[in-house]
């Protein structure tokens, strides 16, 4: 069975699960979107929509 992850085993930055759920860039935990921000539910990392 093939894996959807790259050969290095890490998900690419801004990864999302195939069903639209977002993942944290730092810890890989589920994140949510609120007013142009993506906020991690575990570590609290916040990414703004204007970030590259």
PDBQT receptor file of N, H, CA, C and O in Angstrom, charges set to zero:
ATOM      1  N   UNK A   1       0.839  -1.184   0.000  1.00  0.00    +0.000 N 
ATOM      2  CA  UNK A   1       0.000   0.000   0.000  1.00  0.00    +0.000 C 
ATOM      3  C   UNK A   1       0.882   1.244   0.000  1.00  0.00    +0.000 C 
ATOM      4  O   UNK A   1       1.847   1.315   0.761  1.00  0.00    +0.000 OA
ATOM      5  N   UNK A   2       0.569   2.213  -0.833  1.00  0.00    +0.000 N 
ATOM      6  H   UNK A   2      -0.215   2.156  -1.451  1.00  0.00    +0.000 HD
ATOM      7  CA  UNK A   2       1.358   3.431  -0.939  1.00  0.00    +0.000 C 
ATOM      8  C   UNK A   2       0.935   4.436   0.121  1.00  0.00    +0.000 C 
ATOM      9  O   UNK A   2      -0.233   4.506   0.504  1.00  0.00    +0.000 OA
ATOM     10  N   UNK A   3       1.903   5.209   0.587  1.00  0.00    +0.000 N 
ATOM     11  H   UNK A   3       2.852   5.152   0.277  1.00  0.00    +0.000 HD
ATOM     12  CA  UNK A   3       1.636   6.248   1.574  1.00  0.00    +0.000 C 
ATOM     13  C   UNK A   3       1.429   7.579   0.873  1.00  0.00    +0.000 C 
ATOM     14  O   UNK A   3       2.011   7.821  -0.185  1.00  0.00    +0.000 OA
ATOM     15  N   UNK A   4       0.606   8.442   1.452  1.00  0.00    +0.000 N 
ATOM     16  H   UNK A   4       0.133   8.245   2.311  1.00  0.00    +0.000 HD
ATOM     17  CA  UNK A   4       0.386   9.762   0.871  1.00  0.00    +0.000 C 
ATOM     18  C   UNK A   4       1.442  10.756   1.328  1.00  0.00    +0.000 C 
ATOM     19  O   UNK A   4       1.454  11.899   0.871  1.00  0.00    +0.000 OA
ATOM     20  N   UNK A   5       2.325  10.338   2.222  1.00  0.00    +0.000 N 
ATOM     21  H   UNK A   5       2.315   9.409   2.593  1.00  0.00    +0.000 HD
ATOM     22  CA  UNK A   5       3.378  11.220   2.699  1.00  0.00    +0.000 C 
ATOM     23  C   UNK A   5       4.584  11.164   1.774  1.00  0.00    +0.000 C 
ATOM     24  O   UNK A   5       4.820  10.149   1.117  1.00  0.00    +0.000 OA
ATOM     25  N   UNK A   6       5.353  12.258   1.719  1.00  0.00    +0.000 N 
ATOM     26  H   UNK A   6       5.161  13.082   2.253  1.00  0.00    +0.000 HD
ATOM     27  CA  UNK A   6       6.569  12.265   0.916  1.00  0.00    +0.000 C 
ATOM     28  C   UNK A   6       7.577  11.257   1.461  1.00  0.00    +0.000 C 
ATOM     29  O   UNK A   6       7.397  10.737   2.562  1.00  0.00    +0.000 OA
ATOM     30  N   UNK A   7       8.628  10.978   0.705  1.00  0.00    +0.000 N 
ATOM     31  H   UNK A   7       8.774  11.400  -0.190  1.00  0.00    +0.000 HD
ATOM     32  CA  UNK A   7       9.621   9.978   1.072  1.00  0.00    +0.000 C 
ATOM     33  C   UNK A   7      10.250  10.253   2.428  1.00  0.00    +0.000 C 
ATOM     34  O   UNK A   7      10.600   9.308   3.136  1.00  0.00    +0.000 OA
ATOM     35  N   UNK A   8      10.406  11.512   2.811  1.00  0.00    +0.000 N 
ATOM     36  H   UNK A   8      10.122  12.279   2.235  1.00  0.00    +0.000 HD
ATOM     37  CA  UNK A   8      11.001  11.860   4.093  1.00  0.00    +0.000 C 
ATOM     38  C   UNK A   8      10.104  11.561   5.277  1.00  0.00    +0.000 C 
ATOM     39  O   UNK A   8      10.556  11.642   6.419  1.00  0.00    +0.000 OA
ATOM     40  N   UNK A   9       8.848  11.219   5.041  1.00  0.00    +0.000 N 
ATOM     41  H   UNK A   9       8.481  11.154   4.113  1.00  0.00    +0.000 HD
ATOM     42  CA  UNK A   9       7.938  10.878   6.118  1.00  0.00    +0.000 C 
ATOM     43  C   UNK A   9       7.217  12.059   6.731  1.00  0.00    +0.000 C 
ATOM     44  O   UNK A   9       6.358  11.872   7.592  1.00  0.00    +0.000 OA
ATOM     45  N   UNK A  10       7.540  13.256   6.315  1.00  0.00    +0.000 N 
ATOM     46  H   UNK A  10       8.238  13.408   5.615  1.00  0.00    +0.000 HD
ATOM     47  CA  UNK A  10       6.897  14.447   6.875  1.00  0.00    +0.000 C 
ATOM     48  C   UNK A  10       5.883  14.991   5.897  1.00  0.00    +0.000 C 
ATOM     49  O   UNK A  10       6.048  14.871   4.683  1.00  0.00    +0.000 OA
ATOM     50  N   UNK A  11       4.837  15.588   6.427  1.00  0.00    +0.000 N 
ATOM     51  H   UNK A  11       4.703  15.686   7.413  1.00  0.00    +0.000 HD
ATOM     52  CA  UNK A  11       3.838  16.226   5.577  1.00  0.00    +0.000 C 
ATOM     53  C   UNK A  11       4.373  17.576   5.114  1.00  0.00    +0.000 C 
ATOM     54  O   UNK A  11       5.136  18.214   5.838  1.00  0.00    +0.000 OA
ATOM     55  N   UNK A  12       3.990  18.018   3.928  1.00  0.00    +0.000 N 
ATOM     56  H   UNK A  12       3.370  17.499   3.339  1.00  0.00    +0.000 HD
ATOM     57  CA  UNK A  12       4.424  19.335   3.459  1.00  0.00    +0.000 C 
ATOM     58  C   UNK A  12       3.807  20.440   4.306  1.00  0.00    +0.000 C 
ATOM     59  O   UNK A  12       2.776  20.237   4.948  1.00  0.00    +0.000 OA
ATOM     60  N   UNK A  13       4.441  21.608   4.306  1.00  0.00    +0.000 N 
ATOM     61  H   UNK A  13       5.278  21.773   3.785  1.00  0.00    +0.000 HD
ATOM     62  CA  UNK A  13       3.918  22.754   5.042  1.00  0.00    +0.000 C 
ATOM     63  C   UNK A  13       2.510  23.086   4.570  1.00  0.00    +0.000 C 
ATOM     64  O   UNK A  13       2.207  22.922   3.389  1.00  0.00    +0.000 OA
ATOM     65  N   UNK A  14       1.654  23.543   5.457  1.00  0.00    +0.000 N 
ATOM     66  H   UNK A  14       1.900  23.676   6.417  1.00  0.00    +0.000 HD
ATOM     67  CA  UNK A  14       0.256  23.841   5.159  1.00  0.00    +0.000 C 
ATOM     68  C   UNK A  14      -0.511  22.583   4.778  1.00  0.00    +0.000 C 
ATOM     69  O   UNK A  14      -1.451  22.638   3.986  1.00  0.00    +0.000 OA
ATOM     70  N   UNK A  15      -0.114  21.469   5.334  1.00  0.00    +0.000 N 
ATOM     71  H   UNK A  15       0.649  21.424   5.978  1.00  0.00    +0.000 HD
ATOM     72  CA  UNK A  15      -0.764  20.210   4.985  1.00  0.00    +0.000 C 
ATOM     73  C   UNK A  15      -2.195  20.186   5.485  1.00  0.00    +0.000 C 
ATOM     74  O   UNK A  15      -2.525  20.750   6.528  1.00  0.00    +0.000 OA
ATOM     75  N   UNK A  16      -3.013  19.534   4.730  1.00  0.00    +0.000 N 
ATOM     76  H   UNK A  16      -2.746  19.076   3.882  1.00  0.00    +0.000 HD
ATOM     77  CA  UNK A  16      -4.378  19.290   5.173  1.00  0.00    +0.000 C 
ATOM     78  C   UNK A  16      -4.683  17.840   4.898  1.00  0.00    +0.000 C 
ATOM     79  O   UNK A  16      -4.111  17.231   3.994  1.00  0.00    +0.000 OA
ATOM     80  N   UNK A  17      -5.571  17.298   5.671  1.00  0.00    +0.000 N 
ATOM     81  H   UNK A  17      -6.035  17.792   6.406  1.00  0.00    +0.000 HD
ATOM     82  CA  UNK A  17      -6.023  15.949   5.419  1.00  0.00    +0.000 C 
ATOM     83  C   UNK A  17      -6.918  16.015   4.201  1.00  0.00    +0.000 C 
ATOM     84  O   UNK A  17      -7.465  17.079   3.911  1.00  0.00    +0.000 OA
ATOM     85  N   UNK A  18      -7.083  14.955   3.497  1.00  0.00    +0.000 N 
ATOM     86  H   UNK A  18      -6.638  14.091   3.732  1.00  0.00    +0.000 HD
ATOM     87  CA  UNK A  18      -7.825  14.950   2.249  1.00  0.00    +0.000 C 
ATOM     88  C   UNK A  18      -9.252  15.436   2.368  1.00  0.00    +0.000 C 
ATOM     89  O   UNK A  18      -9.869  15.775   1.358  1.00  0.00    +0.000 OA
ATOM     90  N   UNK A  19      -9.791  15.480   3.566  1.00  0.00    +0.000 N 
ATOM     91  H   UNK A  19      -9.290  15.205   4.387  1.00  0.00    +0.000 HD
ATOM     92  CA  UNK A  19     -11.187  15.878   3.748  1.00  0.00    +0.000 C 
ATOM     93  C   UNK A  19     -11.343  17.339   4.147  1.00  0.00    +0.000 C 
ATOM     94  O   UNK A  19     -12.420  17.742   4.586  1.00  0.00    +0.000 OA
ATOM     95  N   UNK A  20     -10.289  18.144   4.003  1.00  0.00    +0.000 N 
ATOM     96  H   UNK A  20      -9.414  17.817   3.647  1.00  0.00    +0.000 HD
ATOM     97  CA  UNK A  20     -10.393  19.571   4.275  1.00  0.00    +0.000 C 
ATOM     98  C   UNK A  20      -9.948  19.990   5.665  1.00  0.00    +0.000 C 
ATOM     99  O   UNK A  20      -9.861  21.185   5.947  1.00  0.00    +0.000 OA
ATOM    100  N   UNK A  21      -9.661  19.025   6.546  1.00  0.00    +0.000 N 
ATOM    101  H   UNK A  21      -9.731  18.055   6.317  1.00  0.00    +0.000 HD
ATOM    102  CA  UNK A  21      -9.180  19.392   7.878  1.00  0.00    +0.000 C 
ATOM    103  C   UNK A  21      -7.747  19.895   7.772  1.00  0.00    +0.000 C 
ATOM    104  O   UNK A  21      -6.959  19.366   6.987  1.00  0.00    +0.000 OA
ATOM    105  N   UNK A  22      -7.407  20.899   8.546  1.00  0.00    +0.000 N 
ATOM    106  H   UNK A  22      -8.047  21.329   9.183  1.00  0.00    +0.000 HD
ATOM    107  CA  UNK A  22      -6.079  21.512   8.517  1.00  0.00    +0.000 C 
ATOM    108  C   UNK A  22      -5.195  20.921   9.601  1.00  0.00    +0.000 C 
ATOM    109  O   UNK A  22      -5.684  20.478  10.640  1.00  0.00    +0.000 OA
ATOM    110  N   UNK A  23      -3.892  20.918   9.353  1.00  0.00    +0.000 N 
ATOM    111  H   UNK A  23      -3.496  21.278   8.508  1.00  0.00    +0.000 HD
ATOM    112  CA  UNK A  23      -2.915  20.449  10.321  1.00  0.00    +0.000 C 
ATOM    113  C   UNK A  23      -1.948  21.574  10.654  1.00  0.00    +0.000 C 
ATOM    114  O   UNK A  23      -1.635  22.409   9.805  1.00  0.00    +0.000 OA
ATOM    115  N   UNK A  24      -1.478  21.590  11.900  1.00  0.00    +0.000 N 
ATOM    116  H   UNK A  24      -1.732  20.913  12.590  1.00  0.00    +0.000 HD
ATOM    117  CA  UNK A  24      -0.524  22.589  12.371  1.00  0.00    +0.000 C 
ATOM    118  C   UNK A  24       0.814  22.433  11.656  1.00  0.00    +0.000 C 
ATOM    119  O   UNK A  24       1.284  21.314  11.452  1.00  0.00    +0.000 OA
ATOM    120  N   UNK A  25       1.430  23.560  11.272  1.00  0.00    +0.000 N 
ATOM    121  H   UNK A  25       1.048  24.469  11.438  1.00  0.00    +0.000 HD
ATOM    122  CA  UNK A  25       2.745  23.550  10.637  1.00  0.00    +0.000 C 
ATOM    123  C   UNK A  25       3.834  23.130  11.620  1.00  0.00    +0.000 C 
ATOM    124  O   UNK A  25       4.875  22.625  11.200  1.00  0.00    +0.000 OA
ATOM    125  N   UNK A  26       3.615  23.331  12.921  1.00  0.00    +0.000 N 
ATOM    126  H   UNK A  26       2.769  23.741  13.262  1.00  0.00    +0.000 HD
ATOM    127  CA  UNK A  26       4.635  23.069  13.922  1.00  0.00    +0.000 C 
ATOM    128  C   UNK A  26       4.558  21.650  14.477  1.00  0.00    +0.000 C 
ATOM    129  O   UNK A  26       5.544  20.914  14.438  1.00  0.00    +0.000 OA
ATOM    130  N   UNK A  27       3.392  21.262  14.993  1.00  0.00    +0.000 N 
ATOM    131  H   UNK A  27       2.591  21.859  15.025  1.00  0.00    +0.000 HD
ATOM    132  CA  UNK A  27       3.297  19.975  15.688  1.00  0.00    +0.000 C 
ATOM    133  C   UNK A  27       2.470  18.922  14.955  1.00  0.00    +0.000 C 
ATOM    134  O   UNK A  27       2.464  17.760  15.361  1.00  0.00    +0.000 OA
ATOM    135  N   UNK A  28       1.775  19.301  13.889  1.00  0.00    +0.000 N 
ATOM    136  H   UNK A  28       1.780  20.245  13.559  1.00  0.00    +0.000 HD
ATOM    137  CA  UNK A  28       1.010  18.333  13.109  1.00  0.00    +0.000 C 
ATOM    138  C   UNK A  28      -0.361  17.993  13.664  1.00  0.00    +0.000 C 
ATOM    139  O   UNK A  28      -1.058  17.140  13.116  1.00  0.00    +0.000 OA
ATOM    140  N   UNK A  29      -0.752  18.649  14.740  1.00  0.00    +0.000 N 
ATOM    141  H   UNK A  29      -0.185  19.342  15.185  1.00  0.00    +0.000 HD
ATOM    142  CA  UNK A  29      -2.066  18.401  15.335  1.00  0.00    +0.000 C 
ATOM    143  C   UNK A  29      -3.158  19.081  14.513  1.00  0.00    +0.000 C 
ATOM    144  O   UNK A  29      -2.862  19.948  13.691  1.00  0.00    +0.000 OA
ATOM    145  N   UNK A  30      -4.404  18.702  14.725  1.00  0.00    +0.000 N 
ATOM    146  H   UNK A  30      -4.644  17.998  15.393  1.00  0.00    +0.000 HD
ATOM    147  CA  UNK A  30      -5.501  19.369  14.016  1.00  0.00    +0.000 C 
ATOM    148  C   UNK A  30      -5.536  20.863  14.325  1.00  0.00    +0.000 C 
ATOM    149  O   UNK A  30      -5.274  21.283  15.452  1.00  0.00    +0.000 OA
ATOM    150  N   UNK A  31      -5.862  21.652  13.317  1.00  0.00    +0.000 N 
ATOM    151  H   UNK A  31      -6.075  21.312  12.401  1.00  0.00    +0.000 HD
ATOM    152  CA  UNK A  31      -5.970  23.099  13.460  1.00  0.00    +0.000 C 
ATOM    153  C   UNK A  31      -7.308  23.534  12.879  1.00  0.00    +0.000 C 
ATOM    154  O   UNK A  31      -7.983  22.762  12.199  1.00  0.00    +0.000 OA
ATOM    155  N   UNK A  32      -7.679  24.762  13.152  1.00  0.00    +0.000 N 
ATOM    156  H   UNK A  32      -7.131  25.390  13.705  1.00  0.00    +0.000 HD
ATOM    157  CA  UNK A  32      -8.934  25.283  12.613  1.00  0.00    +0.000 C 
ATOM    158  C   UNK A  32      -8.706  26.676  12.053  1.00  0.00    +0.000 C 
ATOM    159  O   UNK A  32      -7.747  27.355  12.421  1.00  0.00    +0.000 OA
ATOM    160  N   UNK A  33      -9.590  27.094  11.166  1.00  0.00    +0.000 N 
ATOM    161  H   UNK A  33     -10.368  26.542  10.867  1.00  0.00    +0.000 HD
ATOM    162  CA  UNK A  33      -9.489  28.400  10.527  1.00  0.00    +0.000 C 
ATOM    163  C   UNK A  33     -10.504  29.340  11.152  1.00  0.00    +0.000 C 
ATOM    164  O   UNK A  33     -11.667  28.981  11.336  1.00  0.00    +0.000 OA
ATOM    165  N   UNK A  34     -10.054  30.553  11.477  1.00  0.00    +0.000 N 
ATOM    166  H   UNK A  34      -9.109  30.844  11.328  1.00  0.00    +0.000 HD
ATOM    167  CA  UNK A  34     -10.936  31.568  12.049  1.00  0.00    +0.000 C 
ATOM    168  C   UNK A  34     -10.466  32.944  11.603  1.00  0.00    +0.000 C 
ATOM    169  O   UNK A  34      -9.368  33.374  11.956  1.00  0.00    +0.000 OA
ATOM    170  N   UNK A  35     -11.297  33.633  10.826  1.00  0.00    +0.000 N 
ATOM    171  H   UNK A  35     -12.189  33.283  10.540  1.00  0.00    +0.000 HD
ATOM    172  CA  UNK A  35     -10.980  34.997  10.380  1.00  0.00    +0.000 C 
ATOM    173  C   UNK A  35      -9.593  35.123   9.768  1.00  0.00    +0.000 C 
ATOM    174  O   UNK A  35      -8.782  35.928  10.226  1.00  0.00    +0.000 OA
ATOM    175  N   UNK A  36      -9.324  34.355   8.766  1.00  0.00    +0.000 N 
ATOM    176  H   UNK A  36      -9.983  33.701   8.394  1.00  0.00    +0.000 HD
ATOM    177  CA  UNK A  36      -8.065  34.433   8.028  1.00  0.00    +0.000 C 
ATOM    178  C   UNK A  36      -6.858  33.991   8.859  1.00  0.00    +0.000 C 
ATOM    179  O   UNK A  36      -5.730  34.390   8.569  1.00  0.00    +0.000 OA
ATOM    180  N   UNK A  37      -7.079  33.189   9.868  1.00  0.00    +0.000 N 
ATOM    181  H   UNK A  37      -7.995  32.864  10.104  1.00  0.00    +0.000 HD
ATOM    182  CA  UNK A  37      -5.988  32.626  10.660  1.00  0.00    +0.000 C 
ATOM    183  C   UNK A  37      -6.202  31.128  10.767  1.00  0.00    +0.000 C 
ATOM    184  O   UNK A  37      -7.335  30.648  10.784  1.00  0.00    +0.000 OA
ATOM    185  N   UNK A  38      -5.103  30.398  10.840  1.00  0.00    +0.000 N 
ATOM    186  H   UNK A  38      -4.183  30.788  10.827  1.00  0.00    +0.000 HD
ATOM    187  CA  UNK A  38      -5.154  28.971  11.106  1.00  0.00    +0.000 C 
ATOM    188  C   UNK A  38      -4.534  28.790  12.481  1.00  0.00    +0.000 C 
ATOM    189  O   UNK A  38      -3.384  29.171  12.695  1.00  0.00    +0.000 OA
ATOM    190  N   UNK A  39      -5.276  28.217  13.409  1.00  0.00    +0.000 N 
ATOM    191  H   UNK A  39      -6.211  27.907  13.235  1.00  0.00    +0.000 HD
ATOM    192  CA  UNK A  39      -4.868  28.129  14.805  1.00  0.00    +0.000 C 
ATOM    193  C   UNK A  39      -4.806  26.663  15.227  1.00  0.00    +0.000 C 
ATOM    194  O   UNK A  39      -5.753  25.906  15.015  1.00  0.00    +0.000 OA
ATOM    195  N   UNK A  40      -3.678  26.271  15.827  1.00  0.00    +0.000 N 
ATOM    196  H   UNK A  40      -2.909  26.886  15.999  1.00  0.00    +0.000 HD
ATOM    197  CA  UNK A  40      -3.496  24.898  16.277  1.00  0.00    +0.000 C 
ATOM    198  C   UNK A  40      -4.254  24.662  17.573  1.00  0.00    +0.000 C 
ATOM    199  O   UNK A  40      -4.202  25.479  18.492  1.00  0.00    +0.000 OA
ATOM    200  N   UNK A  41      -4.956  23.545  17.639  1.00  0.00    +0.000 N 
ATOM    201  H   UNK A  41      -4.998  22.881  16.892  1.00  0.00    +0.000 HD
ATOM    202  CA  UNK A  41      -5.705  23.194  18.847  1.00  0.00    +0.000 C 
ATOM    203  C   UNK A  41      -4.785  22.691  19.956  1.00  0.00    +0.000 C 
ATOM    204  O   UNK A  41      -5.146  22.777  21.129  1.00  0.00    +0.000 OA
ATOM    205  N   UNK A  42      -3.604  22.166  19.616  1.00  0.00    +0.000 N 
ATOM    206  H   UNK A  42      -3.311  22.096  18.662  1.00  0.00    +0.000 HD
ATOM    207  CA  UNK A  42      -2.703  21.611  20.623  1.00  0.00    +0.000 C 
ATOM    208  C   UNK A  42      -1.709  22.645  21.145  1.00  0.00    +0.000 C 
ATOM    209  O   UNK A  42      -1.661  22.905  22.347  1.00  0.00    +0.000 OA
ATOM    210  N   UNK A  43      -0.913  23.240  20.248  1.00  0.00    +0.000 N 
ATOM    211  H   UNK A  43      -0.952  23.029  19.271  1.00  0.00    +0.000 HD
ATOM    212  CA  UNK A  43       0.176  24.115  20.702  1.00  0.00    +0.000 C 
ATOM    213  C   UNK A  43      -0.147  25.600  20.617  1.00  0.00    +0.000 C 
ATOM    214  O   UNK A  43       0.588  26.423  21.162  1.00  0.00    +0.000 OA
ATOM    215  N   UNK A  44      -1.244  25.956  19.937  1.00  0.00    +0.000 N 
ATOM    216  H   UNK A  44      -1.841  25.287  19.494  1.00  0.00    +0.000 HD
ATOM    217  CA  UNK A  44      -1.638  27.353  19.857  1.00  0.00    +0.000 C 
ATOM    218  C   UNK A  44      -0.960  28.149  18.754  1.00  0.00    +0.000 C 
ATOM    219  O   UNK A  44      -1.200  29.349  18.627  1.00  0.00    +0.000 OA
ATOM    220  N   UNK A  45      -0.114  27.504  17.953  1.00  0.00    +0.000 N 
ATOM    221  H   UNK A  45       0.081  26.528  18.056  1.00  0.00    +0.000 HD
ATOM    222  CA  UNK A  45       0.547  28.198  16.845  1.00  0.00    +0.000 C 
ATOM    223  C   UNK A  45      -0.505  28.836  15.947  1.00  0.00    +0.000 C 
ATOM    224  O   UNK A  45      -1.517  28.214  15.621  1.00  0.00    +0.000 OA
ATOM    225  N   UNK A  46      -0.258  30.082  15.552  1.00  0.00    +0.000 N 
ATOM    226  H   UNK A  46       0.564  30.586  15.817  1.00  0.00    +0.000 HD
ATOM    227  CA  UNK A  46      -1.192  30.806  14.692  1.00  0.00    +0.000 C 
ATOM    228  C   UNK A  46      -0.496  31.200  13.405  1.00  0.00    +0.000 C 
ATOM    229  O   UNK A  46       0.611  31.738  13.421  1.00  0.00    +0.000 OA
ATOM    230  N   UNK A  47      -1.150  30.927  12.300  1.00  0.00    +0.000 N 
ATOM    231  H   UNK A  47      -2.050  30.490  12.288  1.00  0.00    +0.000 HD
ATOM    232  CA  UNK A  47      -0.644  31.304  10.983  1.00  0.00    +0.000 C 
ATOM    233  C   UNK A  47      -1.681  32.202  10.346  1.00  0.00    +0.000 C 
ATOM    234  O   UNK A  47      -2.866  31.870  10.317  1.00  0.00    +0.000 OA
ATOM    235  N   UNK A  48      -1.237  33.342   9.835  1.00  0.00    +0.000 N 
ATOM    236  H   UNK A  48      -0.274  33.611   9.859  1.00  0.00    +0.000 HD
ATOM    237  CA  UNK A  48      -2.128  34.302   9.199  1.00  0.00    +0.000 C 
ATOM    238  C   UNK A  48      -2.250  33.974   7.720  1.00  0.00    +0.000 C 
ATOM    239  O   UNK A  48      -1.323  33.416   7.134  1.00  0.00    +0.000 OA
ATOM    240  N   UNK A  49      -3.364  34.306   7.116  1.00  0.00    +0.000 N 
ATOM    241  H   UNK A  49      -4.117  34.760   7.592  1.00  0.00    +0.000 HD
ATOM    242  CA  UNK A  49      -3.568  33.995   5.698  1.00  0.00    +0.000 C 
ATOM    243  C   UNK A  49      -2.608  34.762   4.793  1.00  0.00    +0.000 C 
ATOM    244  O   UNK A  49      -2.430  34.382   3.636  1.00  0.00    +0.000 OA
ATOM    245  N   UNK A  50      -1.989  35.823   5.285  1.00  0.00    +0.000 N 
ATOM    246  H   UNK A  50      -2.134  36.132   6.226  1.00  0.00    +0.000 HD
ATOM    247  CA  UNK A  50      -1.034  36.571   4.469  1.00  0.00    +0.000 C 
ATOM    248  C   UNK A  50       0.375  35.985   4.558  1.00  0.00    +0.000 C 
ATOM    249  O   UNK A  50       1.260  36.422   3.823  1.00  0.00    +0.000 OA
ATOM    250  N   UNK A  51       0.606  35.006   5.442  1.00  0.00    +0.000 N 
ATOM    251  H   UNK A  51      -0.113  34.651   6.039  1.00  0.00    +0.000 HD
ATOM    252  CA  UNK A  51       1.909  34.349   5.532  1.00  0.00    +0.000 C 
ATOM    253  C   UNK A  51       2.161  33.540   4.267  1.00  0.00    +0.000 C 
ATOM    254  O   UNK A  51       1.238  32.955   3.700  1.00  0.00    +0.000 OA
ATOM    255  N   UNK A  52       3.426  33.509   3.824  1.00  0.00    +0.000 N 
ATOM    256  H   UNK A  52       4.176  33.984   4.284  1.00  0.00    +0.000 HD
ATOM    257  CA  UNK A  52       3.742  32.737   2.601  1.00  0.00    +0.000 C 
ATOM    258  C   UNK A  52       3.584  31.249   2.783  1.00  0.00    +0.000 C 
ATOM    259  O   UNK A  52       3.814  30.484   1.846  1.00  0.00    +0.000 OA
TER     260      UNK A  52
